[in-house]
Amino acid sequence: MVGMCFGIAGTMHLAGQHELTRLSLSKFWLNPPPWAALITLACTVAPVLALIISLIQGGFWVLLTLGELVLGAIIARMLIPLSAMNGLLFLTAPALVIIFGALWGLWYI
């Protein structure tokens, strides 16, 4: 899930820089307000944080976390259309809060 959040945020960022794909983005993501830029920043920092947390919790889990991040980013990039990513990027913030809350032991999924 963290990999998909990362893949969606990365794809949206790259689409905003490319002239042909800018037309697929909503006006909101072309000139985002500061809190929307924080969503994108959280999605790009989350994979690094997930790897560090997995390294602290146990060495073998880092490899599984890395595989999950790569697989999630590939799935997000290949299977989700750019028009759907416009709305899905809003859902990444609550998803990351739920996942990292479980990783830190605040609750169980």
For each residue, the residues with C-beta under 8 A, 3 or more apart:
1: 4 5 72 95 99
2: 5 6 46 47 50 68 69 72 96 99
3: 6 7 47 68 69 70 71 72 73 74 75 76
4: 1 7 8 72 73 75 76 80
5: 1 2 8 9 43 46 72 76 92 95 96
6: 2 3 9 10 43 44 46 47 69 72 73 76
7: 3 4 10 11 72 73 74 75 76 77 80
8: 4 5 11 12 43 76 80 85 88 89 92
9: 5 6 12 13 39 40 43 44 89 92
10: 6 7 13 14 43 44 73 77
11: 7 8 14 15 76 77 82 85
12: 8 9 15 16 25 29 40 82 85 86 89
13: 9 10 16 17 40
14: 10 11 17 18 21
15: 11 12 18 21 22 24 25 82
16: 12 13 21 22 25 29 30
17: 13 14
18: 14 15 21 22
19: 22
20: 23
21: 14 15 16 18 24 25 82
22: 15 16 18 19 25 30
23: 20
24: 15 21 82 83
25: 12 15 16 21 22 29 30 82 86
26: 29 30 86
27: 30 31
28: 31 32 36 86
29: 12 16 25 26 32 36 86 89
30: 16 22 25 26 27
31: 27 28
32: 28 29 36 37 40
33: 36 37
34: 37 38
35: 38 39
36: 28 29 32 33 39 40
37: 32 33 34 40 41
38: 34 35 41 42
39: 9 35 36 42 43 89 90 92 93
40: 9 12 13 32 36 37 43 44 89
41: 37 38 44 45
42: 38 39 45 46 92 93 96
43: 5 6 8 9 10 39 40 46 89 92 96
44: 6 9 10 40 41 47
45: 41 42 48 49
46: 2 5 6 42 43 49 50 96 100
47: 2 3 6 44 50 51 69
48: 45 51 52
49: 45 46 52 53 100
50: 2 46 47 53 54 65 69 100 103
51: 47 48 54 55 62 65 66 69
52: 48 49 55 56
53: 49 50 56 57 100 103 104
54: 50 51 57 58 61 62 64 65
55: 51 52 59 61 62
56: 52 53
57: 53 54 61
58: 54 61 62
59: 55 62
60: 63 64
61: 54 55 57 58 64 65
62: 51 54 55 58 59 65 66
63: 60 66 67
64: 54 60 61 67 68
65: 50 51 54 61 62 68 69
66: 51 62 63 69 70
67: 63 64 70 71
68: 2 3 64 65 71 72
69: 2 3 6 47 50 51 65 66 72 73
70: 3 66 67 73 74
71: 3 67 68 74 75
72: 1 2 3 4 5 6 7 68 69 75 76
73: 3 4 6 7 10 69 70 76 77
74: 3 7 70 71 77 78
75: 3 4 7 71 72 78 79 80
76: 3 4 5 6 7 8 11 72 73 79 80 85
77: 7 10 11 73 74 80
78: 74 75
79: 75 76
80: 4 7 8 75 76 77 84 85 88
81: 84 85
82: 11 12 15 21 24 25 85 86
83: 24 86
84: 80 81 87 88
85: 8 11 12 76 80 81 82 88 89
86: 12 25 26 28 29 82 83 89
87: 84 90 91
88: 8 80 84 85 91 92
89: 8 9 12 29 39 40 43 85 86 92
90: 39 87 93
91: 87 88 94 95
92: 5 8 9 39 42 43 88 89 95 96
93: 39 42 90 96 97
94: 91 97 98
95: 1 5 91 92 98 99
96: 2 5 42 43 46 92 93 99 100
97: 93 94 100 101
98: 94 95 101 102 109
99: 1 2 95 96 102 103 109
100: 46 49 50 53 96 97 103 104
101: 97 98 104 106 107
102: 98 99 105 106 107 108 109
103: 50 53 99 100
104: 53 100 101
105: 102
106: 101 102
107: 101 102
108: 102
109: 98 99 102
